[in-house]
Structures are given as structure tokens and as C-alpha cells.
Amino acid sequence: METSFFSELNWLAIAVAAVAYFMLGAIWYSNLLFAKTWIKGTGIDMSKPDAKKGVGGIMFFTFLLEFITCIGLAILINRLMLVGGVQSGIKLGLFTGVCFSAIGISISYLYQSKAFSLHFIDAGYHIAGNIIAAIILCVWI
């Protein structure tokens, strides 16, 4: 597999896109938006001491996985030669967010019998995160 294109990627843009994706999660899963519905749908009892155990590690790995997603977006932008700025970012982010993130989440949630509210909250987060990251990357790269 040809890997020389990795040197052509804008790593600062990838890092900024990953931070933006991660920061969206802080808002998305806050009391301002979906925290109460998400907690209810997951069945997590926030009054239990173990409910918040390991959150630091979860946050770290969430950022790492979103960084990897942004690398994938940057590679697609590079290989597809997307040069449309914001419009290309919206299209690519919507495409990858729906076709890869949202569909994958929903398939898993169907087998786990998760509430449909969780499908929409979690899939919506990743669709929005992909769009934001792709816009940053398409504009910056």
C-alpha cells in the first residue's frame, strides 16, 4: 500500500479538527442538549460511585479515536482532491457520518436493543462531528 501521502497531510489541521469534534461532544452530551435523555437511555445510574469510574481513560481514548477518524477524513480529502471548502466539507462529513458512523452505531444498537433515542443522539453526534471535522479539513488543507 502506498503510504507516501501521509507526508502530504496537514497534521495541525487534523489535530484542530479532532479537538473540534471532541469539544462538540462536551456540548452534545451536556445538560444544554442531550445529557438527561442519554443517561436515561443508557440506564446509567449517576448516583452510584462507579458511574464515573474511568472517565479520564474513556475521554482519552475517545479523543484518540476521533483523531484517527480525522486522519481518515484527511486521507479521503487528499485522495479525492476535494477542493470545495465548506461545501465539500459538509458533503464529505455528511456522507461519512451517515454511511459509516451512524449506520455502524445503529446496527450495534439494534442487536443491543438500545432505545431509539440513543440511536439519534449518538449517531447525530458523529454525523455532526464528521461534518465539523471535514469542514475544518477541507478549508484548511
Secondary structure, DSSP 4 states (H G I P E B T S, - for coil): ---GGGGGS-HHHHHHHHHHHHHHHHHHTSTTTTHHHHHHHHT--TTSGGGGTTHHHHHHHHHHHHHHHHHHHHHHHHHHT---THHHHHHHHHHHIIIIIIHHHHHHHHHTT--HHHHHHHHHHHHHHHHHHHHHHHHH-
